[in-house]
């Protein structure tokens, strides 16, 4: 899988809400009511990440979740990252 | 709850394996076989964190999990952190 160009990444980012691109990855920060809500979302994301065999870099403190996506093998951001970002967006918007 | 002194922290650390103290928190890095194993441990830790009402700062990438514990309200490391660290150690050693 080849990495997307900056132009392609910026175009893809327009279809997402609250994601940005820097340091060869796309990032978002999500906020939940509390830890249980944050970890519930993480659990749903974990199942999808495993199914897509594409795993996030993520950092959680209480109700806050920071997620970064990149495709290590490709050395940049690929379609796989945007597929995963879309999945995350749809999981979070259901709550 | 009052923060422990550096001496007390160092003494407590001796009863744990693979934890260190810096920047007003205690830290460990755990490695698992794969993402499923890492997230399974996270799930067990999450339930305990919620039960103890003491939540970790944690960062996961695939099979690696970095955990930091501190007691925000006390502005340092307290007995609560070591209780949680012991819990994490016992969860991980069961696997």
N, CA and C atoms of all chains as a GROMACS GRO file, in nm:
protein
  570
    1UNK      N    1   0.084  -0.121   0.000
    1UNK     CA    2   0.000   0.000   0.000
    1UNK      C    3   0.088   0.126   0.000
    2UNK      N    4   0.061   0.218  -0.091
    2UNK     CA    5   0.145   0.338  -0.100
    2UNK      C    6   0.086   0.452  -0.017
    3UNK      N    7   0.172   0.532   0.044
    3UNK     CA    8   0.122   0.644   0.124
    3UNK      C    9   0.053   0.748   0.036
    4UNK      N   10  -0.047   0.812   0.093
    4UNK     CA   11  -0.118   0.918   0.021
    4UNK      C   12  -0.033   1.044   0.020
    5UNK      N   13  -0.054   1.127  -0.078
    5UNK     CA   14   0.014   1.257  -0.083
    5UNK      C   15  -0.053   1.352   0.016
    6UNK      N   16   0.018   1.457   0.050
    6UNK     CA   17  -0.040   1.556   0.143
    6UNK      C   18  -0.172   1.609   0.088
    7UNK      N   19  -0.177   1.630  -0.042
    7UNK     CA   20  -0.299   1.681  -0.107
    7UNK      C   21  -0.414   1.581  -0.088
    8UNK      N   22  -0.384   1.454  -0.112
    8UNK     CA   23  -0.488   1.351  -0.096
    8UNK      C   24  -0.533   1.341   0.050
    9UNK      N   25  -0.436   1.351   0.143
    9UNK     CA   26  -0.470   1.344   0.285
    9UNK      C   27  -0.562   1.460   0.323
   10UNK      N   28  -0.526   1.579   0.278
   10UNK     CA   29  -0.608   1.696   0.310
   10UNK      C   30  -0.749   1.683   0.254
   11UNK      N   31  -0.757   1.627   0.136
   11UNK     CA   32  -0.889   1.605   0.074
   11UNK      C   33  -0.970   1.504   0.156
   12UNK      N   34  -0.906   1.395   0.197
   12UNK     CA   35  -0.974   1.294   0.279
   12UNK      C   36  -1.017   1.351   0.414
   13UNK      N   37  -0.934   1.438   0.471
   13UNK     CA   38  -0.965   1.493   0.604
   13UNK      C   39  -1.094   1.574   0.603
   14UNK      N   40  -1.128   1.628   0.487
   14UNK     CA   41  -1.250   1.707   0.478
   14UNK      C   42  -1.376   1.625   0.504
   15UNK      N   43  -1.365   1.494   0.482
   15UNK     CA   44  -1.483   1.410   0.504
   15UNK      C   45  -1.491   1.361   0.649
   16UNK      N   46  -1.394   1.403   0.732
   16UNK     CA   47  -1.395   1.365   0.873
   16UNK      C   48  -1.412   1.489   0.959
   17UNK      N   49  -1.456   1.467   1.083
   17UNK     CA   50  -1.469   1.582   1.172
   17UNK      C   51  -1.367   1.573   1.286
   18UNK      N   52  -1.287   1.676   1.302
   18UNK     CA   53  -1.198   1.683   1.417
   18UNK      C   54  -1.068   1.604   1.403
   19UNK      N   55  -1.031   1.572   1.280
   19UNK     CA   56  -0.903   1.504   1.259
   19UNK      C   57  -0.804   1.600   1.195
   20UNK      N   58  -0.676   1.583   1.227
   20UNK     CA   59  -0.573   1.666   1.165
   20UNK      C   60  -0.457   1.578   1.123
   21UNK      N   61  -0.370   1.636   1.042
   21UNK     CA   62  -0.255   1.561   0.989
   21UNK      C   63  -0.126   1.628   1.032
   22UNK      N   64  -0.041   1.554   1.100
   22UNK     CA   65   0.098   1.599   1.116
   22UNK      C   66   0.187   1.484   1.159
   23UNK      N   67   0.315   1.503   1.138
   23UNK     CA   68   0.415   1.399   1.167
   23UNK      C   69   0.377   1.263   1.109
   24UNK      N   70   0.338   1.263   0.981
   24UNK     CA   71   0.310   1.139   0.909
   24UNK      C   72   0.198   1.054   0.968
   25UNK      N   73   0.104   1.118   1.036
   25UNK     CA   74  -0.009   1.043   1.090
   25UNK      C   75  -0.131   1.135   1.098
   26UNK      N   76  -0.248   1.076   1.109
   26UNK     CA   77  -0.368   1.157   1.134
   26UNK      C   78  -0.411   1.136   1.279
   27UNK      N   79  -0.462   1.243   1.338
   27UNK     CA   80  -0.486   1.247   1.482
   27UNK      C   81  -0.624   1.302   1.516
   28UNK      N   82  -0.679   1.251   1.625
   28UNK     CA   83  -0.797   1.315   1.680
   28UNK      C   84  -0.794   1.303   1.832
   29UNK      N   85  -0.868   1.388   1.900
   29UNK     CA   86  -0.885   1.378   2.045
   29UNK      C   87  -1.034   1.372   2.073
   30UNK      N   88  -1.075   1.269   2.144
   30UNK     CA   89  -1.217   1.249   2.174
   30UNK      C   90  -1.239   1.267   2.324
   31UNK      N   91  -1.355   1.320   2.357
   31UNK     CA   92  -1.388   1.338   2.498
   31UNK      C   93  -1.521   1.269   2.529
   32UNK      N   94  -1.523   1.199   2.639
   32UNK     CA   95  -1.642   1.124   2.678
   32UNK      C   96  -1.691   1.174   2.814
   33UNK      N   97  -1.804   1.122   2.859
   33UNK     CA   98  -1.855   1.164   2.990
   33UNK      C   99  -1.765   1.121   3.105
   34UNK      N  100  -1.715   1.000   3.094
   34UNK     CA  101  -1.632   0.947   3.202
   34UNK      C  102  -1.548   0.832   3.149
   35UNK      N  103  -1.476   0.767   3.238
   35UNK     CA  104  -1.386   0.659   3.197
   35UNK      C  105  -1.462   0.542   3.135
   36UNK      N  106  -1.576   0.509   3.195
   36UNK     CA  107  -1.652   0.395   3.142
   36UNK      C  108  -1.694   0.418   2.998
   37UNK      N  109  -1.739   0.538   2.968
   37UNK     CA  110  -1.777   0.570   2.831
   37UNK      C  111  -1.656   0.567   2.738
   38UNK      N  112  -1.545   0.621   2.786
   38UNK     CA  113  -1.423   0.621   2.702
   38UNK      C  114  -1.379   0.478   2.674
   39UNK      N  115  -1.376   0.396   2.778
   39UNK     CA  116  -1.326   0.261   2.758
   39UNK      C  117  -1.424   0.175   2.678
   40UNK      N  118  -1.552   0.203   2.690
   40UNK     CA  119  -1.651   0.132   2.607
   40UNK      C  120  -1.626   0.160   2.460
   41UNK      N  121  -1.602   0.286   2.426
   41UNK     CA  122  -1.571   0.321   2.287
   41UNK      C  123  -1.440   0.253   2.244
   42UNK      N  124  -1.341   0.254   2.333
   42UNK     CA  125  -1.214   0.189   2.301
   42UNK      C  126  -1.235   0.040   2.270
   43UNK      N  127  -1.323  -0.022   2.346
   43UNK     CA  128  -1.348  -0.166   2.325
   43UNK      C  129  -1.409  -0.190   2.188
   44UNK      N  130  -1.504  -0.106   2.152
   44UNK     CA  131  -1.565  -0.123   2.019
   44UNK      C  132  -1.462  -0.096   1.908
   45UNK      N  133  -1.382   0.005   1.930
   45UNK     CA  134  -1.276   0.036   1.832
   45UNK      C  135  -1.175  -0.079   1.824
   46UNK      N  136  -1.144  -0.138   1.939
   46UNK     CA  137  -1.046  -0.248   1.943
   46UNK      C  138  -1.090  -0.366   1.857
   47UNK      N  139  -1.219  -0.399   1.865
   47UNK     CA  140  -1.270  -0.510   1.783
   47UNK      C  141  -1.257  -0.478   1.634
   48UNK      N  142  -1.289  -0.356   1.597
   48UNK     CA  143  -1.280  -0.317   1.456
   48UNK      C  144  -1.134  -0.312   1.409
   49UNK      N  145  -1.047  -0.263   1.498
   49UNK     CA  146  -0.904  -0.256   1.464
   49UNK      C  147  -0.851  -0.396   1.438
   50UNK      N  148  -0.892  -0.489   1.521
   50UNK     CA  149  -0.847  -0.627   1.505
   50UNK      C  150  -0.903  -0.686   1.375
   51UNK      N  151  -1.030  -0.657   1.346
   51UNK     CA  152  -1.093  -0.708   1.224
   51UNK      C  153  -1.024  -0.652   1.100
   52UNK      N  154  -0.987  -0.523   1.106
   52UNK     CA  155  -0.920  -0.460   0.991
   52UNK      C  156  -0.769  -0.485   0.995
   53UNK      N  157  -0.723  -0.551   1.100
   53UNK     CA  158  -0.578  -0.569   1.121
   53UNK      C  159  -0.504  -0.436   1.102
   54UNK      N  160  -0.560  -0.335   1.165
   54UNK     CA  161  -0.499  -0.202   1.158
   54UNK      C  162  -0.525  -0.135   1.292
   55UNK      N  163  -0.418  -0.118   1.369
   55UNK     CA  164  -0.433  -0.082   1.510
   55UNK      C  165  -0.391   0.062   1.537
   56UNK      N  166  -0.464   0.128   1.623
   56UNK     CA  167  -0.432   0.269   1.652
   56UNK      C  168  -0.316   0.283   1.750
   57UNK      N  169  -0.252   0.398   1.747
   57UNK     CA  170  -0.170   0.445   1.858
   57UNK      C  171  -0.266   0.527   1.942
   58UNK      N  172  -0.289   0.488   2.064
   58UNK     CA  173  -0.386   0.568   2.141
   58UNK      C  174  -0.346   0.583   2.286
   59UNK      N  175  -0.390   0.697   2.339
   59UNK     CA  176  -0.354   0.738   2.474
   59UNK      C  177  -0.483   0.778   2.546
   60UNK      N  178  -0.506   0.715   2.659
   60UNK     CA  179  -0.629   0.744   2.734
   60UNK      C  180  -0.595   0.793   2.875
   61UNK      N  181  -0.661   0.899   2.914
   61UNK     CA  182  -0.662   0.943   3.054
   61UNK      C  183  -0.807   0.972   3.091
   62UNK      N  184  -0.858   0.897   3.184
   62UNK     CA  185  -0.997   0.912   3.230
   62UNK      C  186  -1.097   0.923   3.112
   63UNK      N  187  -1.149   1.040   3.085
   63UNK     CA  188  -1.254   1.051   2.981
   63UNK      C  189  -1.200   1.100   2.846
   64UNK      N  190  -1.069   1.110   2.835
   64UNK     CA  191  -1.009   1.164   2.713
   64UNK      C  192  -0.933   1.054   2.638
   65UNK      N  193  -0.948   1.055   2.506
   65UNK     CA  194  -0.882   0.955   2.423
   65UNK      C  195  -0.818   1.024   2.303
   66UNK      N  196  -0.686   1.013   2.295
   66UNK     CA  197  -0.613   1.066   2.180
   66UNK      C  198  -0.576   0.949   2.090
   67UNK      N  199  -0.609   0.964   1.962
   67UNK     CA  200  -0.582   0.856   1.867
   67UNK      C  201  -0.496   0.907   1.752
   68UNK      N  202  -0.394   0.829   1.717
   68UNK     CA  203  -0.315   0.857   1.597
   68UNK      C  204  -0.318   0.735   1.507
   69UNK      N  205  -0.334   0.759   1.380
   69UNK     CA  206  -0.335   0.650   1.283
   69UNK      C  207  -0.230   0.675   1.175
   70UNK      N  208  -0.152   0.572   1.148
   70UNK     CA  209  -0.062   0.577   1.034
   70UNK      C  210  -0.036   0.433   0.991
   71UNK      N  211   0.021   0.418   0.873
   71UNK     CA  212   0.048   0.283   0.823
   71UNK      C  213   0.198   0.263   0.824
   72UNK      N  214   0.243   0.196   0.930
   72UNK     CA  215   0.386   0.182   0.954
   72UNK      C  216   0.459   0.124   0.832
   73UNK      N  217   0.403   0.017   0.776
   73UNK     CA  218   0.469  -0.050   0.663
   73UNK      C  219   0.485   0.042   0.542
   74UNK      N  220   0.392   0.135   0.527
   74UNK     CA  221   0.397   0.224   0.411
   74UNK      C  222   0.474   0.352   0.442
   75UNK      N  223   0.505   0.372   0.568
   75UNK     CA  224   0.579   0.493   0.607
   75UNK      C  225   0.499   0.621   0.591
   76UNK      N  226   0.369   0.612   0.614
   76UNK     CA  227   0.286   0.732   0.602
   76UNK      C  228   0.140   0.700   0.622
   77UNK      N  229   0.056   0.786   0.572
   77UNK     CA  230  -0.089   0.769   0.586
   77UNK      C  231  -0.146   0.708   0.458
   78UNK      N  232  -0.225   0.604   0.475
   78UNK     CA  233  -0.283   0.536   0.358
   78UNK      C  234  -0.436   0.530   0.372
   79UNK      N  235  -0.497   0.469   0.271
   79UNK     CA  236  -0.642   0.450   0.273
   79UNK      C  237  -0.687   0.371   0.396
   80UNK      N  238  -0.601   0.281   0.443
   80UNK     CA  239  -0.633   0.201   0.563
   80UNK      C  240  -0.659   0.290   0.684
   81UNK      N  241  -0.583   0.399   0.693
   81UNK     CA  242  -0.600   0.490   0.807
   81UNK      C  243  -0.732   0.564   0.798
   82UNK      N  244  -0.769   0.602   0.678
   82UNK     CA  245  -0.896   0.673   0.665
   82UNK      C  246  -1.015   0.579   0.682
   83UNK      N  247  -0.998   0.453   0.640
   83UNK     CA  248  -1.104   0.354   0.666
   83UNK      C  249  -1.124   0.339   0.818
   84UNK      N  250  -1.013   0.329   0.890
   84UNK     CA  251  -1.019   0.314   1.036
   84UNK      C  252  -1.076   0.441   1.101
   85UNK      N  253  -1.035   0.557   1.052
   85UNK     CA  254  -1.086   0.684   1.107
   85UNK      C  255  -1.237   0.693   1.089
   86UNK      N  256  -1.285   0.652   0.973
   86UNK     CA  257  -1.429   0.652   0.945
   86UNK      C  258  -1.501   0.558   1.041
   87UNK      N  259  -1.441   0.441   1.064
   87UNK     CA  260  -1.498   0.344   1.157
   87UNK      C  261  -1.508   0.404   1.297
   88UNK      N  262  -1.401   0.469   1.340
   88UNK     CA  263  -1.399   0.532   1.473
   88UNK      C  264  -1.506   0.640   1.481
   89UNK      N  265  -1.514   0.720   1.376
   89UNK     CA  266  -1.615   0.826   1.375
   89UNK      C  267  -1.756   0.769   1.387
   90UNK      N  268  -1.780   0.660   1.319
   90UNK     CA  269  -1.915   0.604   1.323
   90UNK      C  270  -1.944   0.540   1.459
   91UNK      N  271  -1.844   0.478   1.521
   91UNK     CA  272  -1.863   0.421   1.655
   91UNK      C  273  -1.893   0.532   1.755
   92UNK      N  274  -1.816   0.640   1.748
   92UNK     CA  275  -1.832   0.746   1.846
   92UNK      C  276  -1.964   0.823   1.826
   93UNK      N  277  -2.006   0.838   1.701
   93UNK     CA  278  -2.128   0.914   1.677
   93UNK      C  279  -2.254   0.837   1.717
   94UNK      N  280  -2.237   0.706   1.736
   94UNK     CA  281  -2.353   0.626   1.781
   94UNK      C  282  -2.384   0.645   1.928
   95UNK      N  283  -2.283   0.692   2.003
   95UNK     CA  284  -2.301   0.705   2.149
   95UNK      C  285  -2.387   0.826   2.184
   96UNK      N  286  -0.557   1.253   5.071
   96UNK     CA  287  -0.442   1.162   5.064
   96UNK      C  288  -0.315   1.241   5.035
   97UNK      N  289  -0.212   1.219   5.116
   97UNK     CA  290  -0.087   1.294   5.098
   97UNK      C  291   0.010   1.217   5.009
   98UNK      N  292   0.086   1.289   4.929
   98UNK     CA  293   0.183   1.222   4.842
   98UNK      C  294   0.293   1.158   4.924
   99UNK      N  295   0.345   1.048   4.874
   99UNK     CA  296   0.455   0.979   4.940
   99UNK      C  297   0.586   1.054   4.913
  100UNK      N  298   0.680   1.040   5.004
  100UNK     CA  299   0.812   1.098   4.982
  100UNK      C  300   0.889   1.013   4.881
  101UNK      N  301   0.992   1.070   4.825
  101UNK     CA  302   1.075   0.995   4.729
  101UNK      C  303   1.128   0.867   4.794
  102UNK      N  304   1.166   0.877   4.919
  102UNK     CA  305   1.217   0.761   4.992
  102UNK      C  306   1.109   0.652   5.002
  103UNK      N  307   0.990   0.693   5.038
  103UNK     CA  308   0.879   0.597   5.048
  103UNK      C  309   0.848   0.535   4.912
  104UNK      N  310   0.850   0.617   4.809
  104UNK     CA  311   0.822   0.567   4.674
  104UNK      C  312   0.927   0.462   4.634
  105UNK      N  313   1.052   0.496   4.659
  105UNK     CA  314   1.160   0.402   4.624
  105UNK      C  315   1.146   0.270   4.699
  106UNK      N  316   1.106   0.282   4.823
  106UNK     CA  317   1.086   0.161   4.904
  106UNK      C  318   0.971   0.077   4.847
  107UNK      N  319   0.860   0.143   4.813
  107UNK     CA  320   0.745   0.072   4.753
  107UNK      C  321   0.781   0.008   4.619
  108UNK      N  322   0.864   0.077   4.542
  108UNK     CA  323   0.899   0.026   4.408
  108UNK      C  324   0.972  -0.108   4.416
  109UNK      N  325   1.040  -0.129   4.528
  109UNK     CA  326   1.114  -0.255   4.543
  109UNK      C  327   1.023  -0.377   4.544
  110UNK      N  328   0.897  -0.354   4.581
  110UNK     CA  329   0.804  -0.467   4.585
  110UNK      C  330   0.735  -0.491   4.450
  111UNK      N  331   0.770  -0.408   4.352
  111UNK     CA  332   0.713  -0.423   4.217
  111UNK      C  333   0.823  -0.460   4.120
  112UNK      N  334   0.783  -0.517   4.007
  112UNK     CA  335   0.883  -0.550   3.906
  112UNK      C  336   0.863  -0.463   3.781
  113UNK      N  337   0.969  -0.394   3.742
  113UNK     CA  338   0.964  -0.320   3.616
  113UNK      C  339   0.895  -0.185   3.622
  114UNK      N  340   0.882  -0.129   3.742
  114UNK     CA  341   0.825   0.005   3.755
  114UNK      C  342   0.935   0.103   3.792
  115UNK      N  343   0.920   0.227   3.745
  115UNK     CA  344   1.016   0.330   3.782
  115UNK      C  345   0.941   0.458   3.819
  116UNK      N  346   1.014   0.550   3.880
  116UNK     CA  347   0.953   0.675   3.926
  116UNK      C  348   1.020   0.792   3.858
  117UNK      N  349   0.943   0.873   3.789
  117UNK     CA  350   0.993   1.004   3.749
  117UNK      C  351   0.878   1.095   3.709
  118UNK      N  352   0.906   1.223   3.710
  118UNK     CA  353   0.803   1.325   3.681
  118UNK      C  354   0.675   1.305   3.761
  119UNK      N  355   0.692   1.283   3.891
  119UNK     CA  356   0.577   1.274   3.983
  119UNK      C  357   0.479   1.162   3.950
  120UNK      N  358   0.526   1.056   3.888
  120UNK     CA  359   0.439   0.942   3.858
  120UNK      C  360   0.523   0.815   3.856
  121UNK      N  361   0.456   0.700   3.868
  121UNK     CA  362   0.528   0.573   3.851
  121UNK      C  363   0.486   0.514   3.716
  122UNK      N  364   0.581   0.449   3.652
  122UNK     CA  365   0.564   0.407   3.512
  122UNK      C  366   0.606   0.263   3.491
  123UNK      N  367   0.538   0.197   3.397
  123UNK     CA  368   0.587   0.068   3.349
  123UNK      C  369   0.554   0.054   3.201
  124UNK      N  370   0.626  -0.035   3.136
  124UNK     CA  371   0.595  -0.069   2.996
  124UNK      C  372   0.577  -0.220   2.988
  125UNK      N  373   0.463  -0.260   2.938
  125UNK     CA  374   0.432  -0.403   2.929
  125UNK      C  375   0.428  -0.446   2.783
  126UNK      N  376   0.470  -0.569   2.761
  126UNK     CA  377   0.467  -0.620   2.624
  126UNK      C  378   0.389  -0.751   2.620
  127UNK      N  379   0.304  -0.764   2.521
  127UNK     CA  380   0.218  -0.881   2.508
  127UNK      C  381   0.247  -0.949   2.374
  128UNK      N  382   0.183  -1.063   2.353
  128UNK     CA  383   0.204  -1.134   2.226
  128UNK      C  384   0.152  -1.056   2.107
  129UNK      N  385   0.036  -0.996   2.126
  129UNK     CA  386  -0.027  -0.925   2.016
  129UNK      C  387  -0.130  -0.826   2.071
  130UNK      N  388  -0.202  -0.761   1.981
  130UNK     CA  389  -0.298  -0.660   2.023
  130UNK      C  390  -0.410  -0.718   2.108
  131UNK      N  391  -0.458  -0.836   2.070
  131UNK     CA  392  -0.569  -0.897   2.146
  131UNK      C  393  -0.528  -0.922   2.291
  132UNK      N  394  -0.408  -0.971   2.311
  132UNK     CA  395  -0.360  -0.994   2.447
  132UNK      C  396  -0.343  -0.862   2.523
  133UNK      N  397  -0.290  -0.762   2.454
  133UNK     CA  398  -0.272  -0.631   2.520
  133UNK      C  399  -0.407  -0.573   2.559
  134UNK      N  400  -0.501  -0.578   2.466
  134UNK     CA  401  -0.631  -0.516   2.496
  134UNK      C  402  -0.710  -0.598   2.598
  135UNK      N  403  -0.690  -0.726   2.601
  135UNK     CA  404  -0.754  -0.808   2.704
  135UNK      C  405  -0.706  -0.767   2.843
  136UNK      N  406  -0.576  -0.748   2.856
  136UNK     CA  407  -0.521  -0.702   2.984
  136UNK      C  408  -0.576  -0.563   3.016
  137UNK      N  409  -0.581  -0.476   2.916
  137UNK     CA  410  -0.635  -0.342   2.940
  137UNK      C  411  -0.778  -0.348   2.991
  138UNK      N  412  -0.855  -0.440   2.937
  138UNK     CA  413  -0.995  -0.452   2.978
  138UNK      C  414  -1.005  -0.494   3.124
  139UNK      N  415  -0.922  -0.588   3.163
  139UNK     CA  416  -0.923  -0.632   3.303
  139UNK      C  417  -0.875  -0.518   3.394
  140UNK      N  418  -0.774  -0.447   3.350
  140UNK     CA  419  -0.725  -0.333   3.429
  140UNK      C  420  -0.832  -0.225   3.438
  141UNK      N  421  -0.904  -0.204   3.327
  141UNK     CA  422  -1.008  -0.100   3.324
  141UNK      C  423  -1.116  -0.124   3.430
  142UNK      N  424  -1.157  -0.250   3.444
  142UNK     CA  425  -1.260  -0.282   3.545
  142UNK      C  426  -1.208  -0.252   3.685
  143UNK      N  427  -1.082  -0.287   3.710
  143UNK     CA  428  -1.024  -0.263   3.843
  143UNK      C  429  -1.004  -0.114   3.868
  144UNK      N  430  -0.964  -0.043   3.763
  144UNK     CA  431  -0.944   0.102   3.776
  144UNK      C  432  -1.077   0.169   3.813
  145UNK      N  433  -1.181   0.124   3.748
  145UNK     CA  434  -1.313   0.181   3.776
  145UNK      C  435  -1.356   0.145   3.919
  146UNK      N  436  -1.331   0.022   3.960
  146UNK     CA  437  -1.368  -0.021   4.095
  146UNK      C  438  -1.292   0.058   4.202
  147UNK      N  439  -1.165   0.085   4.173
  147UNK     CA  440  -1.083   0.161   4.269
  147UNK      C  441  -1.098   0.312   4.250
  148UNK      N  442  -1.176   0.350   4.148
  148UNK     CA  443  -1.187   0.492   4.111
  148UNK      C  444  -1.049   0.558   4.103
  149UNK      N  445  -0.963   0.487   4.036
  149UNK     CA  446  -0.828   0.539   4.016
  149UNK      C  447  -0.781   0.492   3.880
  150UNK      N  448  -0.768   0.586   3.788
  150UNK     CA  449  -0.752   0.550   3.647
  150UNK      C  450  -0.612   0.578   3.597
  151UNK      N  451  -0.560   0.490   3.513
  151UNK     CA  452  -0.424   0.508   3.462
  151UNK      C  453  -0.418   0.610   3.348
  152UNK      N  454  -0.299   0.665   3.327
  152UNK     CA  455  -0.265   0.729   3.200
  152UNK      C  456  -0.200   0.617   3.120
  153UNK      N  457  -0.256   0.582   3.008
  153UNK     CA  458  -0.193   0.471   2.936
  153UNK      C  459  -0.195   0.490   2.787
  154UNK      N  460  -0.092   0.431   2.725
  154UNK     CA  461  -0.067   0.447   2.583
  154UNK      C  462  -0.046   0.308   2.525
  155UNK      N  463  -0.122   0.275   2.426
  155UNK     CA  464  -0.111   0.142   2.364
  155UNK      C  465  -0.081   0.155   2.215
  156UNK      N  466   0.016   0.077   2.172
  156UNK     CA  467   0.040   0.055   2.028
  156UNK      C  468   0.056  -0.094   2.009
  157UNK      N  469  -0.033  -0.153   1.934
  157UNK     CA  470  -0.032  -0.297   1.906
  157UNK      C  471  -0.012  -0.381   2.032
  158UNK      N  472   0.108  -0.439   2.052
  158UNK     CA  473   0.127  -0.530   2.167
  158UNK      C  474   0.195  -0.463   2.286
  159UNK      N  475   0.215  -0.332   2.279
  159UNK     CA  476   0.287  -0.261   2.384
  159UNK      C  477   0.193  -0.169   2.461
  160UNK      N  478   0.210  -0.167   2.591
  160UNK     CA  479   0.125  -0.083   2.677
  160UNK      C  480   0.213  -0.009   2.777
  161UNK      N  481   0.210   0.122   2.768
  161UNK     CA  482   0.282   0.206   2.865
  161UNK      C  483   0.182   0.261   2.964
  162UNK      N  484   0.211   0.245   3.093
  162UNK     CA  485   0.118   0.291   3.197
  162UNK      C  486   0.189   0.386   3.291
  163UNK      N  487   0.123   0.498   3.322
  163UNK     CA  488   0.171   0.589   3.426
  163UNK      C  489   0.062   0.605   3.530
  164UNK      N  490   0.102   0.605   3.655
  164UNK     CA  491   0.007   0.624   3.764
  164UNK      C  492   0.052   0.739   3.853
  165UNK      N  493  -0.042   0.828   3.882
  165UNK     CA  494  -0.018   0.932   3.981
  165UNK      C  495  -0.153   0.972   4.038
  166UNK      N  496  -0.148   1.043   4.149
  166UNK     CA  497  -0.273   1.086   4.211
  166UNK      C  498  -0.286   1.237   4.193
  167UNK      N  499  -0.364   1.272   4.092
  167UNK     CA  500  -0.375   1.412   4.051
  167UNK      C  501  -0.411   1.504   4.168
  168UNK      N  502  -0.511   1.462   4.245
  168UNK     CA  503  -0.559   1.546   4.356
  168UNK      C  504  -0.451   1.570   4.461
  169UNK      N  505  -0.361   1.474   4.476
  169UNK     CA  506  -0.257   1.487   4.579
  169UNK      C  507  -0.130   1.550   4.522
  170UNK      N  508  -0.126   1.565   4.390
  170UNK     CA  509  -0.008   1.624   4.326
  170UNK      C  510   0.116   1.538   4.336
  171UNK      N  511   0.098   1.408   4.332
  171UNK     CA  512   0.213   1.319   4.339
  171UNK      C  513   0.171   1.174   4.341
  172UNK      N  514   0.258   1.091   4.392
  172UNK     CA  515   0.232   0.948   4.399
  172UNK      C  516   0.185   0.913   4.540
  173UNK      N  517   0.077   0.838   4.549
  173UNK     CA  518   0.023   0.800   4.680
  173UNK      C  519   0.006   0.648   4.689
  174UNK      N  520  -0.043   0.604   4.802
  174UNK     CA  521  -0.070   0.461   4.822
  174UNK      C  522  -0.167   0.408   4.717
  175UNK      N  523  -0.258   0.494   4.670
  175UNK     CA  524  -0.355   0.452   4.568
  175UNK      C  525  -0.285   0.404   4.441
  176UNK      N  526  -0.174   0.471   4.409
  176UNK     CA  527  -0.100   0.433   4.287
  176UNK      C  528  -0.034   0.297   4.303
  177UNK      N  529   0.018   0.274   4.422
  177UNK     CA  530   0.084   0.145   4.443
  177UNK      C  531  -0.018   0.032   4.454
  178UNK      N  532  -0.136   0.064   4.508
  178UNK     CA  533  -0.243  -0.037   4.510
  178UNK      C  534  -0.279  -0.076   4.366
  179UNK      N  535  -0.294   0.026   4.281
  179UNK     CA  536  -0.328   0.002   4.141
  179UNK      C  537  -0.215  -0.072   4.069
  180UNK      N  538  -0.092  -0.033   4.095
  180UNK     CA  539   0.024  -0.099   4.032
  180UNK      C  540   0.028  -0.247   4.069
  181UNK      N  541   0.000  -0.276   4.197
  181UNK     CA  542  -0.004  -0.416   4.243
  181UNK      C  543  -0.114  -0.493   4.170
  182UNK      N  544  -0.229  -0.428   4.155
  182UNK     CA  545  -0.341  -0.489   4.082
  182UNK      C  546  -0.301  -0.521   3.939
  183UNK      N  547  -0.237  -0.425   3.874
  183UNK     CA  548  -0.193  -0.444   3.734
  183UNK      C  549  -0.093  -0.560   3.727
  184UNK      N  550   0.000  -0.560   3.821
  184UNK     CA  551   0.100  -0.667   3.824
  184UNK      C  552   0.034  -0.805   3.837
  185UNK      N  553  -0.066  -0.811   3.922
  185UNK     CA  554  -0.128  -0.942   3.942
  185UNK      C  555  -0.212  -0.983   3.821
  186UNK      N  556  -0.275  -0.887   3.755
  186UNK     CA  557  -0.351  -0.918   3.633
  186UNK      C  558  -0.256  -0.969   3.524
  187UNK      N  559  -0.146  -0.900   3.506
  187UNK     CA  560  -0.053  -0.934   3.399
  187UNK      C  561   0.018  -1.067   3.427
  188UNK      N  562   0.048  -1.094   3.554
  188UNK     CA  563   0.121  -1.217   3.586
  188UNK      C  564   0.033  -1.341   3.573
  189UNK      N  565  -0.099  -1.320   3.569
  189UNK     CA  566  -0.190  -1.433   3.550
  189UNK      C  567  -0.192  -1.482   3.406
  190UNK      N  568  -0.150  -1.395   3.314
  190UNK     CA  569  -0.158  -1.433   3.172
  190UNK      C  570  -0.045  -1.527   3.132
   0.00000   0.00000   0.00000
